[in-house]
Amino acid sequence: MKALFVALAALFSVSAVAQPFPSKPIRFVVPFGPGGGTDLVARVVSPKLGEGLGLPVVVENRGGAGGQIGTAFAAKSPGDGYTIVIGSTPLAIGHSLYKNLPYDVLADFSPVSLLVMQPLLLVVSSSLQVQNLKDLIAMAKAQPGKLNYSSGGNGTGTHLSAELLKSMAGIDVVHVPYTGQAAALNGVLGGQITMVFDQPGTALGHIRGGKLRPLAVTSKARSAQMPETPTMEEAGLPGYVVDSWFGVFAPSATPRPVVERLSAEFAKAVRSPEVREKLTGAGFTVSGSTAGEFDAFMKAEVSKWKRVVEVSGAKAD
C-alpha cells in the first residue's frame, strides 16, 4: 500500500511539473498605487497579454516605499512565471543609490521585455528670463547655488536627470525633493522652483496654456508630441541622453522557456495596433524587446546611473 501511495505521489508530481505554461492566471505586480505611468502601461498591456496567453493577467497594485515593497514581493515570489512585476528607471538608479534594498535587481530578477520608453522634458516657468538651455546654464553659472530644481523624490529619474545636467554643464543648482512628480511640477508652476524634468504628456497642457516654457527633451531624437522642442544635445549639451523606460521582470528562478514565452507574448501585445495607439497617444515609444535585449539594456542602465550617482554625490532619504 505504501508503495502505491509513493507511486501515485510521484505521478501527480510529474504531472504538475509537466503542465504547460501557463495553466492559471498570472499576477502582474505594479509596485505603486493606481494612476501614474507605471500603472497605465501595465493596465493597457495586460488585457492583450491575456489574450495571447489564453488566461487572465491580473494587475495588482502593491505600492509603498517608493516601489520597494511591491518589487521585493515579486523578487521573493516563486520563480514559476505566475508572478511578474513592472519596473522603470528608478529600479536601475536604486541599485547604486540605496545601500540596503530588500532585493538585488541584477541577481534577483530575470528581465523579460522592455515595453516602452519615454523622454523627459526640461521645463521652466514662462516668467523666467531664459529662452533656451544655454540661457539657463549661463544664469546658473552667474548665480551659483541660487537656482533650484524639483524632483518627485530622491532616487527618482527626474532627480538623477537633473544631477546629470549639473555634472555635465558644470553648474551648482539646489535640489528640492517633493513627495511625487505632480507636486514637483507644481513647485515650478507656483514660482518656488526654477526648473524641473517632467513627462511631456504631463507638462504639455501647461505649456500650451503659457505657464511653462520647454527648453529641451532628453531623448536622442525629438519627441513626436513636441517636434519643435530641441533635444538636450541640440540645445547645447552633447552626450546628454536620458530616456525613462518601463519593462517587465520575473523572479530569477523562473525557467528560461517561461521567460522567453512571456517575452514573446509581451512583445506581441505591446506592438498590437490597439495597444500601440494607446501608448503612443500617451507619449510613449513602443519597444517590445526580447529577454536578452532587455537584459543587456538593464545592465547598461545600472552601470550608467551608478556613474551619475558617484559623480553627483546624490544620496537617498
PyMOL commands that set and color helices and strands:
alter all, ss='L'
color gray80, all
select helices_A, chain A and resi 2-18+36-53+65-75+89-97+133-142+157-169+181-189+200-208+256-271+273-281+291-312
alter helices_A, ss='H'
color red, helices_A
select strands_A, chain A and resi 26-30+57-61+83-88+109-119+121-125+148-151+174-177+195-198+212-217+243-251+285-286
alter strands_A, ss='S'
color yellow, strands_A
deselect
rebuild
show_as cartoon
